[in-house]
Amino acid sequence: MRMFISPFTNPFLNLALEDYFLRGGADLPVAFFYVNRPCVVLGRFQNPWLECHLPYLVENDIWLVRRQSGGGCVFHDEGNINFSFIYNDAMVDRKRGSGIMQRAFHKVGIELDISPRNDLWLNGKKISGSAFKQTKDGSFHHGTFLVNSDLKRLEESLKHTVVPKTTKSIASVRSQVTTLQEYYPGVEITDVLEIVAHELNTVPATIDGSYFSRPEVQESFYGLIDWKWLWGETPSFELEGGLQVHKGLVEGERFSPRHVGLDLKTRLFPDFSEQSRLSNQIL
């Protein structure tokens, strides 16, 4: 299995590259690893108001992202390495990717457990969350791996903005998390990459900016940053008092809901315009 490493920290670009590989942009199978700037990444069918603390994200320059796979909401920062095992099999093997990581770390004396949800756990706490996607021609298993992430920021980021009265979204299964450095001080992301590369018996290749010139990558990238995808794909929900939110809109007005008090409006609809501006600066 070949192994690619992204030098980019823009989460929208890394997800677009992952989608590109899945849809035929590389000879599969491929292992793809990347580190993102601080962000919260929603599953395909999730509600950002329920899954994360939106005002905190804006105040702390933490981006909001919606990925194409299902699963739960996760926090990324420079202390987390994301992995993606991409195959040319249409049927997802949910244990294969976790098994690679487990065997790789077992060989260096670090014992990871695979949960029934195919997440990775260390000493009774989750260290890696997983999600899956399949097409008619391929599939991937991707996940986080917390090396030395800021767990206080993670905790604050993943608090609820509001708890809807009713919602059609998929809620995250929340677990106590840990980092690799909590038990193995001094271990860095570069060590993780070396451990996995040894297990795969390969030399990692760093991809370059030429990939973004490919139409398939651009199409996926601009789709991911689009308001209709990030906010408009939110399943409908209702707040106490009968306030309805449908496809990210309240009473048909984008981020300008009528009959909403100022405090509630500020909390529900913080200003993500700076993220929108910066996310276009891909490299």
C-alpha positions in Angstrom: 0.0 0.0 0.0 1.4 3.4 -1.0 1.3 6.2 1.6 0.8 9.9 0.9 1.3 12.8 3.3 -0.3 16.2 2.7 1.7 19.3 3.6 -1.4 21.4 3.7 -3.5 22.3 6.8 -6.6 23.5 5.0 -9.3 20.9 6.0 -11.4 21.5 2.9 -8.4 20.9 0.7 -7.4 17.7 2.5 -10.9 16.3 2.3 -11.1 17.2 -1.4 -7.8 15.3 -2.0 -9.2 12.3 -0.1 -12.3 12.4 -2.3 -10.1 12.7 -5.4 -8.1 9.5 -4.4 -11.3 7.6 -3.7 -12.8 8.5 -7.1 -9.8 7.3 -9.1 -7.1 9.9 -8.6 -4.6 7.3 -7.6 -3.9 3.6 -8.0 -5.6 2.1 -4.9 -5.1 1.1 -2.2 -3.6 4.2 -0.7 -2.9 5.4 2.9 -3.4 9.2 3.1 -2.3 11.2 6.2 -2.8 14.9 6.9 -2.9 17.4 9.8 -5.5 20.2 9.8 -5.6 23.7 11.3 -8.0 23.9 14.3 -11.4 22.9 13.2 -14.5 20.9 14.1 -15.6 18.4 11.4 -19.2 17.3 11.3 -20.5 14.0 9.9 -22.5 14.2 6.7 -25.9 14.1 8.5 -25.2 16.2 11.6 -26.4 19.4 13.1 -23.7 22.0 14.0 -25.9 23.7 16.5 -26.3 20.5 18.4 -22.7 19.1 17.9 -20.5 22.1 18.7 -20.3 25.5 20.5 -20.5 27.9 17.5 -19.7 31.2 19.3 -16.6 29.5 20.9 -15.5 28.4 17.4 -15.7 31.9 16.0 -14.0 33.5 19.0 -11.1 31.1 18.9 -10.6 30.9 15.1 -11.7 27.3 14.9 -13.2 26.4 11.6 -16.4 24.5 11.0 -16.3 21.8 8.3 -18.8 19.2 7.0 -17.3 16.0 5.6 -18.9 13.6 3.1 -18.8 10.6 5.3 -21.2 9.8 8.1 -20.3 9.3 11.7 -19.8 11.8 14.6 -18.4 15.2 15.1 -14.6 15.5 15.8 -12.1 18.1 16.7 -8.8 18.6 14.7 -5.8 20.7 15.5 -2.0 20.6 14.9 -1.7 17.8 17.6 -3.9 15.4 15.7 -3.0 13.3 12.7 -5.8 12.2 10.3 -5.5 8.9 8.5 -7.5 7.6 5.5 -7.2 4.1 4.1 -8.6 4.1 0.7 -9.4 0.9 -1.3 -10.8 -0.1 -4.7 -13.4 -2.3 -2.9 -16.9 -1.0 -3.0 -17.7 -2.8 0.3 -16.3 -1.2 3.4 -14.2 -3.5 5.6 -14.7 -1.6 8.9 -11.9 -3.5 10.7 -9.1 -3.3 8.1 -7.9 0.2 8.8 -8.2 -0.1 12.5 -6.3 -3.3 12.3 -3.4 -1.7 10.4 -3.1 1.0 13.1 -3.4 -1.6 16.0 -0.7 -3.8 14.5 1.6 -0.9 13.8 1.6 0.3 17.4 1.7 -3.2 18.8 5.1 -3.6 17.2 6.5 -0.7 19.1 4.9 -1.8 22.4 1.8 0.4 22.4 -1.4 -1.6 22.8 -4.5 -0.1 21.2 -8.0 -1.7 21.5 -10.5 -1.6 18.7 -14.0 -0.8 20.0 -17.3 -2.3 18.6 -17.6 1.0 16.6 -14.1 0.4 15.2 -12.6 3.3 17.0 -9.2 3.0 18.7 -8.8 3.2 22.5 -5.8 3.5 24.7 -6.0 2.6 28.4 -9.8 2.8 28.4 -10.1 6.1 26.6 -10.7 6.9 23.0 -7.7 8.1 21.0 -9.1 7.8 17.5 -12.6 8.2 16.0 -13.6 6.6 12.7 -16.0 7.2 9.8 -16.5 5.4 6.5 -17.6 6.1 3.0 -18.2 3.9 0.0 -18.9 4.5 -3.7 -19.8 1.9 -6.4 -16.0 1.5 -7.1 -14.2 2.2 -3.9 -14.4 2.9 -0.1 -12.4 4.5 2.7 -12.0 4.4 6.4 -10.8 7.6 7.8 -10.2 8.8 11.3 -8.5 11.0 13.8 -5.5 10.1 16.0 -4.9 12.3 19.0 -1.1 12.7 19.6 -0.9 15.9 21.6 -4.1 17.8 20.9 -5.4 20.5 23.2 -8.1 18.5 25.0 -9.5 21.6 26.8 -10.2 23.3 23.4 -11.6 20.0 22.2 -14.0 19.8 25.1 -15.1 23.4 24.7 -15.5 23.1 21.0 -17.8 20.1 21.2 -20.2 21.5 23.7 -23.8 22.1 22.5 -24.8 25.6 21.2 -28.4 24.6 21.8 -30.3 21.3 22.3 -33.1 21.1 19.8 -36.6 20.1 20.9 -36.7 17.9 17.8 -34.1 17.0 15.2 -33.6 14.6 12.4 -29.8 14.7 12.6 -27.4 12.0 13.7 -26.0 12.7 17.1 -22.4 11.9 18.1 -21.7 9.2 20.6 -19.5 11.1 23.1 -16.7 9.4 24.9 -13.8 10.3 27.2 -10.7 10.9 25.1 -7.0 10.9 25.6 -3.8 11.6 23.7 -0.8 9.5 22.9 1.5 11.9 24.7 -0.4 11.5 27.9 1.0 8.1 28.3 4.1 8.3 26.0 5.6 11.8 26.5 7.8 12.9 23.7 6.1 11.0 20.9 5.3 13.3 18.0 3.2 13.1 14.8 6.4 12.3 12.8 6.8 9.2 15.0 3.3 8.1 14.2 3.9 8.4 10.5 7.1 6.4 10.8 5.4 3.7 12.8 2.6 3.3 10.2 5.0 3.5 7.2 7.0 0.7 8.7 3.9 -1.4 9.1 3.0 -0.8 5.5 6.6 -1.4 4.3 6.6 1.8 2.3 8.3 5.2 2.0 5.8 8.0 2.3 5.5 10.5 -0.5 4.6 14.1 0.1 2.1 15.5 -2.4 2.5 19.0 -3.8 0.3 21.9 -4.9 -0.1 20.7 -8.4 -2.9 18.5 -7.2 -5.2 21.5 -6.7 -5.0 22.3 -10.4 -6.9 19.1 -11.2 -10.6 19.8 -12.0 -11.8 17.0 -9.8 -10.0 18.4 -6.7 -11.3 21.9 -7.4 -14.8 20.7 -7.8 -14.8 18.8 -4.5 -13.0 21.7 -2.7 -15.5 24.4 -3.8 -18.4 22.1 -3.0 -17.1 21.6 0.6 -16.8 25.3 1.3 -20.1 26.2 -0.2 -22.7 27.6 2.2 -25.3 25.2 0.9 -23.2 22.2 1.9 -21.8 23.4 5.2 -25.0 24.9 6.6 -27.7 24.1 4.2 -27.3 20.3 4.6 -28.2 20.5 8.2 -31.3 18.3 8.9 -34.4 20.2 9.9 -34.8 20.9 13.7 -37.0 22.8 16.1 -36.1 24.8 19.2 -38.2 25.4 22.2 -40.9 28.0 21.5 -41.5 26.6 18.0 -38.6 28.2 16.2 -38.0 26.1 13.0 -34.7 25.8 11.2 -34.8 24.2 7.8 -31.7 23.7 5.7 -29.8 26.3 7.8 -32.5 28.9 7.4 -35.0 30.4 9.9 -38.2 31.5 8.2 -36.5 31.7 4.9 -33.8 34.2 5.9 -30.1 33.2 5.8 -28.6 34.2 9.2 -31.3 36.9 9.6 -34.1 35.2 11.5 -37.1 37.3 12.5 -38.7 37.1 15.9 -35.5 36.0 17.6 -34.1 37.9 20.5 -30.7 39.5 20.1 -28.9 37.2 22.6 -30.3 34.1 21.0 -29.7 35.3 17.5 -26.0 36.1 18.4 -25.6 32.6 19.9 -27.3 30.8 17.0 -25.8 32.7 14.2 -22.2 33.9 15.0 -20.2 35.5 12.2 -18.3 32.9 10.2 -17.4 35.3 7.4 -13.7 35.3 8.3 -13.6 31.5 7.9 -15.4 31.8 4.6 -12.8 34.4 3.4 -9.7 32.5 4.7 -10.9 29.0 3.6 -10.5 30.1 0.0 -6.8 30.6 0.5 -6.1 27.0 -0.1 -2.4 26.8 0.1 
